C-alpha cells in the first residue's frame, strides 16, 4: 500500500472523528443556549464530512453496492465478535458503569446492523420492499418500519425514535 493511500485513510479517520466530535459539541452548545456556536460546530462538522468523503473516494474505498455491503457485514461482525466483547468485559470488571452501558448498547445494536446488511445483501438485485428505518436516539437501536413501545436495548420510548428516509 502506498504512503499516499495510508495518508488518505488516516485523513479520512481524522475528518470522520472531527465530524462526530463537532456534532457532540453542537449539542452541548444548544443545551447551554449558545445557538450560534452550535451552528458553527454543525457547519464545521458538515465540512469535515465533505473532506472525509473526498479522502475516502480518492483512496478508492467506495466500491459496488454488493462489495460495500460485504464490507459493512464484515465490519459489523468484527465489532460484534471481536471488538465490543472485551471492551465490555473490561469496563464491567473495572466498575466503569457508563462505559459498560455504552459498549453493551453498541454491541447489541451492531448485531442488528449486521443482520440488516446481510438481509440487504441477500436481496440485492431483487425486489426489495421499500421501508423507512427508525433509530433510537439514546442507544442507536435500528428498526425497519415504524416502532411502537419501548426500545428493546435501552428502554427508551419508541415515540422518540428518529425516522430515517
Buried (B, 14 or more C-beta within 10 A) or exposed (E): EEEEEEEBBEBBEBBBEBBEBBBEBBEEBBEEEBEEBBEBBBEBBEBBBEBBBBBBEBBEBEEEEEEBBBEBBEBBBEBBEEBBEEBBEEBBEEEEEEBBBBBBBBBBBBBBBBBBBBEBBEEEEEEEEEEEBBBBEBBBBBBEEEBEEBBBBBEBEBEEBEEEE
